[in-house]
Amino acid sequence: MGFKPIPTLISLFLTLIIWFAIPVPAGVDPNAWHLLAMFVGVIAAIIGKAMPIGAIAIIAITLVAVTGVTNDSPSGAIKDA
């Protein structure tokens, strides 16, 4: 496999918990909260060495573009990524 399953599951679990289970605090934009969730997941993947850091970076950039957390328009999100 190209990844380690346990660190990958832990980083995915942390991301999903922050994204879906923890409510967005008052005064925080939901997109900013989702970006934080992805950031925490990426850091957990890096610390756990789930994949090579370059692969994690490419996946993170792709997720920012696909989810549109930085921009509402698809072309703007791709430019931000």
N, CA, C and O atoms as CSV, one atom per row, in Angstrom:
chain,resi,resn,atom,element,x,y,z
A,1,MET,N,N,0.840,-1.191,0.000
A,1,MET,CA,C,0.000,0.000,0.000
A,1,MET,C,C,0.883,1.253,0.000
A,1,MET,O,O,2.031,1.227,0.443
A,2,GLY,N,N,0.322,2.326,-0.501
A,2,GLY,CA,C,1.049,3.586,-0.529
A,2,GLY,C,C,0.813,4.440,0.695
A,2,GLY,O,O,1.287,5.575,0.760
A,3,PHE,N,N,0.088,3.914,1.669
A,3,PHE,CA,C,-0.188,4.672,2.882
A,3,PHE,C,C,-0.225,3.719,4.068
A,3,PHE,O,O,-0.374,2.507,3.916
A,4,LYS,N,N,-0.083,4.312,5.264
A,4,LYS,CA,C,-0.204,3.526,6.492
A,4,LYS,C,C,-1.648,3.649,6.975
A,4,LYS,O,O,-2.134,4.759,7.195
A,5,PRO,N,N,-2.336,2.518,7.143
A,5,PRO,CA,C,-3.775,2.594,7.428
A,5,PRO,C,C,-4.139,3.245,8.765
A,5,PRO,O,O,-5.089,4.026,8.819
A,6,ILE,N,N,-3.421,2.951,9.826
A,6,ILE,CA,C,-3.799,3.493,11.144
A,6,ILE,C,C,-3.644,5.013,11.199
A,6,ILE,O,O,-4.597,5.691,11.585
A,7,PRO,N,N,-2.482,5.590,10.830
A,7,PRO,CA,C,-2.394,7.058,10.836
A,7,PRO,C,C,-3.376,7.719,9.870
A,7,PRO,O,O,-3.879,8.810,10.140
A,8,THR,N,N,-3.646,7.062,8.749
A,8,THR,CA,C,-4.601,7.614,7.787
A,8,THR,C,C,-6.003,7.660,8.388
A,8,THR,O,O,-6.706,8.661,8.254
A,9,LEU,N,N,-6.406,6.585,9.043
A,9,LEU,CA,C,-7.735,6.559,9.675
A,9,LEU,C,C,-7.842,7.575,10.802
A,9,LEU,O,O,-8.888,8.203,10.972
A,10,ILE,N,N,-6.774,7.744,11.573
A,10,ILE,CA,C,-6.790,8.723,12.666
A,10,ILE,C,C,-6.945,10.134,12.114
A,10,ILE,O,O,-7.751,10.913,12.623
A,11,SER,N,N,-6.182,10.471,11.080
A,11,SER,CA,C,-6.291,11.823,10.515
A,11,SER,C,C,-7.659,12.052,9.876
A,11,SER,O,O,-8.225,13.140,9.987
A,12,LEU,N,N,-8.184,11.038,9.212
A,12,LEU,CA,C,-9.523,11.146,8.628
A,12,LEU,C,C,-10.583,11.297,9.721
A,12,LEU,O,O,-11.509,12.097,9.590
A,13,PHE,N,N,-10.441,10.527,10.790
A,13,PHE,CA,C,-11.377,10.602,11.911
A,13,PHE,C,C,-11.370,11.997,12.538
A,13,PHE,O,O,-12.431,12.563,12.802
A,14,LEU,N,N,-10.183,12.553,12.777
A,14,LEU,CA,C,-10.090,13.893,13.359
A,14,LEU,C,C,-10.753,14.931,12.456
A,14,LEU,O,O,-11.479,15.807,12.927
A,15,THR,N,N,-10.496,14.820,11.166
A,15,THR,CA,C,-11.086,15.764,10.219
A,15,THR,C,C,-12.610,15.690,10.237
A,15,THR,O,O,-13.288,16.716,10.300
A,16,LEU,N,N,-13.138,14.479,10.181
A,16,LEU,CA,C,-14.593,14.313,10.144
A,16,LEU,C,C,-15.259,14.730,11.454
A,16,LEU,O,O,-16.367,15.266,11.446
A,17,ILE,N,N,-14.591,14.485,12.567
A,17,ILE,CA,C,-15.144,14.912,13.865
A,17,ILE,C,C,-15.266,16.429,13.910
A,17,ILE,O,O,-16.309,16.959,14.295
A,18,ILE,N,N,-14.205,17.128,13.519
A,18,ILE,CA,C,-14.260,18.595,13.555
A,18,ILE,C,C,-15.265,19.108,12.529
A,18,ILE,O,O,-16.007,20.050,12.806
A,19,TRP,N,N,-15.294,18.497,11.351
A,19,TRP,CA,C,-16.171,18.974,10.265
A,19,TRP,C,C,-17.647,18.804,10.618
A,19,TRP,O,O,-18.442,19.727,10.441
A,20,PHE,N,N,-18.016,17.605,11.126
A,20,PHE,CA,C,-19.434,17.286,11.301
A,20,PHE,C,C,-19.923,17.293,12.752
A,20,PHE,O,O,-21.058,17.696,13.002
A,21,ALA,N,N,-19.116,16.867,13.701
A,21,ALA,CA,C,-19.613,16.645,15.059
A,21,ALA,C,C,-19.497,17.868,15.961
A,21,ALA,O,O,-20.323,18.055,16.854
A,22,ILE,N,N,-18.499,18.690,15.744
A,22,ILE,CA,C,-18.320,19.868,16.599
A,22,ILE,C,C,-19.014,21.041,15.921
A,22,ILE,O,O,-18.708,21.363,14.773
A,23,PRO,N,N,-19.939,21.676,16.615
A,23,PRO,CA,C,-20.650,22.799,15.988
A,23,PRO,C,C,-19.707,23.980,15.734
A,23,PRO,O,O,-18.735,24.193,16.459
A,24,VAL,N,N,-20.021,24.726,14.701
A,24,VAL,CA,C,-19.226,25.905,14.351
A,24,VAL,C,C,-19.423,26.959,15.441
A,24,VAL,O,O,-20.561,27.313,15.750
A,25,PRO,N,N,-18.336,27.466,16.029
A,25,PRO,CA,C,-18.475,28.486,17.071
A,25,PRO,C,C,-19.090,29.771,16.525
A,25,PRO,O,O,-18.972,30.085,15.341
A,26,ALA,N,N,-19.739,30.494,17.406
A,26,ALA,CA,C,-20.350,31.762,17.016
A,26,ALA,C,C,-19.263,32.720,16.541
A,26,ALA,O,O,-18.195,32.821,17.144
A,27,GLY,N,N,-19.554,33.409,15.465
A,27,GLY,CA,C,-18.612,34.381,14.927
A,27,GLY,C,C,-17.584,33.790,13.975
A,27,GLY,O,O,-16.759,34.522,13.428
A,28,VAL,N,N,-17.620,32.480,13.767
A,28,VAL,CA,C,-16.690,31.823,12.847
A,28,VAL,C,C,-17.460,31.394,11.605
A,28,VAL,O,O,-18.520,30.774,11.698
A,29,ASP,N,N,-16.921,31.727,10.459
A,29,ASP,CA,C,-17.528,31.335,9.189
A,29,ASP,C,C,-17.446,29.816,9.038
A,29,ASP,O,O,-16.399,29.238,9.327
A,30,PRO,N,N,-18.510,29.154,8.598
A,30,PRO,CA,C,-18.467,27.698,8.426
A,30,PRO,C,C,-17.346,27.221,7.504
A,30,PRO,O,O,-16.750,26.172,7.749
A,31,ASN,N,N,-17.055,27.980,6.449
A,31,ASN,CA,C,-15.955,27.589,5.566
A,31,ASN,C,C,-14.615,27.651,6.281
A,31,ASN,O,O,-13.745,26.814,6.043
A,32,ALA,N,N,-14.443,28.625,7.146
A,32,ALA,CA,C,-13.205,28.711,7.920
A,32,ALA,C,C,-13.092,27.515,8.872
A,32,ALA,O,O,-12.002,26.982,9.079
A,33,TRP,N,N,-14.206,27.105,9.439
A,33,TRP,CA,C,-14.210,25.942,10.342
A,33,TRP,C,C,-13.855,24.673,9.575
A,33,TRP,O,O,-13.119,23.826,10.081
A,34,HIS,N,N,-14.369,24.539,8.372
A,34,HIS,CA,C,-14.066,23.371,7.550
A,34,HIS,C,C,-12.609,23.370,7.106
A,34,HIS,O,O,-11.981,22.314,7.021
A,35,LEU,N,N,-12.076,24.547,6.826
A,35,LEU,CA,C,-10.656,24.641,6.484
A,35,LEU,C,C,-9.793,24.250,7.675
A,35,LEU,O,O,-8.760,23.604,7.504
A,36,LEU,N,N,-10.202,24.633,8.873
A,36,LEU,CA,C,-9.485,24.225,10.084
A,36,LEU,C,C,-9.524,22.707,10.242
A,36,LEU,O,O,-8.523,22.090,10.606
A,37,ALA,N,N,-10.672,22.114,9.968
A,37,ALA,CA,C,-10.786,20.653,10.066
A,37,ALA,C,C,-9.816,19.971,9.111
A,37,ALA,O,O,-9.154,19.002,9.483
A,38,MET,N,N,-9.729,20.470,7.886
A,38,MET,CA,C,-8.794,19.885,6.927
A,38,MET,C,C,-7.353,20.107,7.368
A,38,MET,O,O,-6.514,19.221,7.209
A,39,PHE,N,N,-7.062,21.271,7.916
A,39,PHE,CA,C,-5.711,21.570,8.393
A,39,PHE,C,C,-5.300,20.615,9.504
A,39,PHE,O,O,-4.186,20.091,9.497
A,40,VAL,N,N,-6.194,20.390,10.454
A,40,VAL,CA,C,-5.897,19.469,11.558
A,40,VAL,C,C,-5.660,18.058,11.021
A,40,VAL,O,O,-4.749,17.364,11.471
A,41,GLY,N,N,-6.472,17.642,10.068
A,41,GLY,CA,C,-6.289,16.324,9.462
A,41,GLY,C,C,-4.962,16.190,8.739
A,41,GLY,O,O,-4.300,15.156,8.830
A,42,VAL,N,N,-4.574,17.231,8.024
A,42,VAL,CA,C,-3.292,17.206,7.303
A,42,VAL,C,C,-2.131,17.152,8.289
A,42,VAL,O,O,-1.188,16.387,8.089
A,43,ILE,N,N,-2.186,17.940,9.334
A,43,ILE,CA,C,-1.118,17.927,10.336
A,43,ILE,C,C,-1.047,16.558,11.001
A,43,ILE,O,O,0.047,16.041,11.228
A,44,ALA,N,N,-2.192,15.966,11.314
A,44,ALA,CA,C,-2.194,14.623,11.914
A,44,ALA,C,C,-1.596,13.592,10.956
A,44,ALA,O,O,-0.880,12.686,11.383
A,45,ALA,N,N,-1.889,13.729,9.666
A,45,ALA,CA,C,-1.332,12.808,8.670
A,45,ALA,C,C,0.177,12.986,8.547
A,45,ALA,O,O,0.907,12.009,8.380
A,46,ILE,N,N,0.644,14.222,8.630
A,46,ILE,CA,C,2.081,14.476,8.560
A,46,ILE,C,C,2.784,13.914,9.784
A,46,ILE,O,O,3.813,13.248,9.662
A,47,ILE,N,N,2.235,14.179,10.965
A,47,ILE,CA,C,2.849,13.679,12.200
A,47,ILE,C,C,2.846,12.155,12.232
A,47,ILE,O,O,3.827,11.537,12.647
A,48,GLY,N,N,1.746,11.550,11.795
A,48,GLY,CA,C,1.644,10.094,11.794
A,48,GLY,C,C,2.349,9.429,10.624
A,48,GLY,O,O,2.417,8.203,10.543
A,49,LYS,N,N,2.876,10.255,9.710
A,49,LYS,CA,C,3.558,9.752,8.520
A,49,LYS,C,C,2.670,8.766,7.759
A,49,LYS,O,O,3.100,7.679,7.374
A,50,ALA,N,N,1.414,9.185,7.554
A,50,ALA,CA,C,0.450,8.352,6.846
A,50,ALA,C,C,0.890,8.092,5.412
A,50,ALA,O,O,0.663,7.008,4.874
A,51,MET,N,N,1.516,9.083,4.800
A,51,MET,CA,C,2.024,8.997,3.425
A,51,MET,C,C,3.246,9.902,3.356
A,51,MET,O,O,3.527,10.639,4.301
A,52,PRO,N,N,3.969,9.852,2.252
A,52,PRO,CA,C,5.037,10.846,2.085
A,52,PRO,C,C,4.448,12.257,2.103
A,52,PRO,O,O,3.324,12.468,1.647
A,53,ILE,N,N,5.195,13.208,2.623
A,53,ILE,CA,C,4.670,14.562,2.823
A,53,ILE,C,C,4.230,15.211,1.512
A,53,ILE,O,O,3.273,15.984,1.500
A,54,GLY,N,N,4.909,14.910,0.418
A,54,GLY,CA,C,4.510,15.457,-0.879
A,54,GLY,C,C,3.138,14.970,-1.301
A,54,GLY,O,O,2.336,15.737,-1.834
A,55,ALA,N,N,2.867,13.699,-1.065
A,55,ALA,CA,C,1.556,13.141,-1.404
A,55,ALA,C,C,0.461,13.762,-0.542
A,55,ALA,O,O,-0.631,14.054,-1.028
A,56,ILE,N,N,0.761,13.959,0.731
A,56,ILE,CA,C,-0.217,14.591,1.625
A,56,ILE,C,C,-0.505,16.011,1.160
A,56,ILE,O,O,-1.655,16.450,1.177
A,57,ALA,N,N,0.533,16.731,0.744
A,57,ALA,CA,C,0.358,18.110,0.283
A,57,ALA,C,C,-0.519,18.163,-0.969
A,57,ALA,O,O,-1.404,19.013,-1.071
A,58,ILE,N,N,-0.277,17.261,-1.917
A,58,ILE,CA,C,-1.078,17.242,-3.150
A,58,ILE,C,C,-2.541,16.933,-2.833
A,58,ILE,O,O,-3.447,17.555,-3.388
A,59,ILE,N,N,-2.763,15.978,-1.947
A,59,ILE,CA,C,-4.138,15.634,-1.557
A,59,ILE,C,C,-4.808,16.815,-0.860
A,59,ILE,O,O,-5.974,17.107,-1.123
A,60,ALA,N,N,-4.080,17.495,0.025
A,60,ALA,CA,C,-4.640,18.641,0.743
A,60,ALA,C,C,-5.013,19.766,-0.214
A,60,ALA,O,O,-6.083,20.360,-0.085
A,61,ILE,N,N,-4.148,20.060,-1.164
A,61,ILE,CA,C,-4.432,21.118,-2.140
A,61,ILE,C,C,-5.652,20.746,-2.988
A,61,ILE,O,O,-6.499,21.591,-3.278
A,62,THR,N,N,-5.728,19.486,-3.375
A,62,THR,CA,C,-6.876,19.019,-4.157
A,62,THR,C,C,-8.167,19.138,-3.364
A,62,THR,O,O,-9.192,19.557,-3.904
A,63,LEU,N,N,-8.126,18.772,-2.083
A,63,LEU,CA,C,-9.328,18.859,-1.250
A,63,LEU,C,C,-9.788,20.300,-1.074
A,63,LEU,O,O,-10.991,20.564,-1.057
A,64,VAL,N,N,-8.851,21.236,-0.942
A,64,VAL,CA,C,-9.232,22.647,-0.839
A,64,VAL,C,C,-9.953,23.088,-2.109
A,64,VAL,O,O,-10.951,23.805,-2.047
A,65,ALA,N,N,-9.446,22.658,-3.254
A,65,ALA,CA,C,-10.080,23.041,-4.521
A,65,ALA,C,C,-11.445,22.380,-4.691
A,65,ALA,O,O,-12.397,23.024,-5.132
A,66,VAL,N,N,-11.543,21.094,-4.343
A,66,VAL,CA,C,-12.788,20.340,-4.558
A,66,VAL,C,C,-13.892,20.784,-3.598
A,66,VAL,O,O,-15.045,20.926,-4.005
A,67,THR,N,N,-13.550,21.004,-2.331
A,67,THR,CA,C,-14.575,21.364,-1.351
A,67,THR,C,C,-15.004,22.823,-1.447
A,67,THR,O,O,-16.098,23.170,-1.002
A,68,GLY,N,N,-14.177,23.672,-2.013
A,68,GLY,CA,C,-14.541,25.077,-2.168
A,68,GLY,C,C,-14.613,25.845,-0.870
A,68,GLY,O,O,-15.432,26.755,-0.742
A,69,VAL,N,N,-13.775,25.504,0.102
A,69,VAL,CA,C,-13.836,26.194,1.391
A,69,VAL,C,C,-13.241,27.596,1.342
A,69,VAL,O,O,-13.496,28.401,2.238
A,70,THR,N,N,-12.459,27.902,0.319
A,70,THR,CA,C,-11.856,29.227,0.244
A,70,THR,C,C,-12.590,30.167,-0.693
A,70,THR,O,O,-12.384,31.380,-0.645
A,71,ASN,N,N,-13.452,29.615,-1.550
A,71,ASN,CA,C,-14.134,30.439,-2.531
A,71,ASN,C,C,-15.399,29.707,-2.980
A,71,ASN,O,O,-15.407,28.482,-3.099
A,72,ASP,N,N,-16.462,30.465,-3.226
A,72,ASP,CA,C,-17.719,29.847,-3.623
A,72,ASP,C,C,-17.730,29.386,-5.075
A,72,ASP,O,O,-18.420,28.426,-5.417
A,73,SER,N,N,-16.968,30.067,-5.931
A,73,SER,CA,C,-16.951,29.664,-7.338
A,73,SER,C,C,-15.877,28.603,-7.553
A,73,SER,O,O,-14.799,28.696,-6.967
A,74,PRO,N,N,-16.149,27.604,-8.373
A,74,PRO,CA,C,-15.169,26.543,-8.608
A,74,PRO,C,C,-13.847,27.065,-9.171
A,74,PRO,O,O,-12.782,26.594,-8.771
A,75,SER,N,N,-13.900,28.032,-10.094
A,75,SER,CA,C,-12.654,28.540,-10.654
A,75,SER,C,C,-11.865,29.322,-9.605
A,75,SER,O,O,-10.635,29.268,-9.589
A,76,GLY,N,N,-12.555,30.042,-8.736
A,76,GLY,CA,C,-11.878,30.757,-7.664
A,76,GLY,C,C,-11.244,29.810,-6.654
A,76,GLY,O,O,-10.148,30.066,-6.157
A,77,ALA,N,N,-11.934,28.721,-6.356
A,77,ALA,CA,C,-11.377,27.743,-5.419
A,77,ALA,C,C,-10.133,27.084,-5.997
A,77,ALA,O,O,-9.172,26.838,-5.267
A,78,ILE,N,N,-10.133,26.796,-7.283
A,78,ILE,CA,C,-8.962,26.198,-7.925
A,78,ILE,C,C,-7.810,27.199,-7.923
A,78,ILE,O,O,-6.664,26.813,-7.694
A,79,LYS,N,N,-8.089,28.462,-8.171
A,79,LYS,CA,C,-7.032,29.480,-8.133
A,79,LYS,C,C,-6.456,29.616,-6.719
A,79,LYS,O,O,-5.247,29.771,-6.550
A,80,ASP,N,N,-7.326,29.559,-5.709
A,80,ASP,CA,C,-6.854,29.647,-4.324
A,80,ASP,C,C,-5.978,28.458,-3.964
A,80,ASP,O,O,-4.974,28.596,-3.265
A,81,ALA,N,N,-6.371,27.300,-4.447
A,81,ALA,CA,C,-5.595,26.089,-4.135
A,81,ALA,C,C,-4.250,26.173,-4.814
A,81,ALA,O,O,-3.435,25.259,-4.686
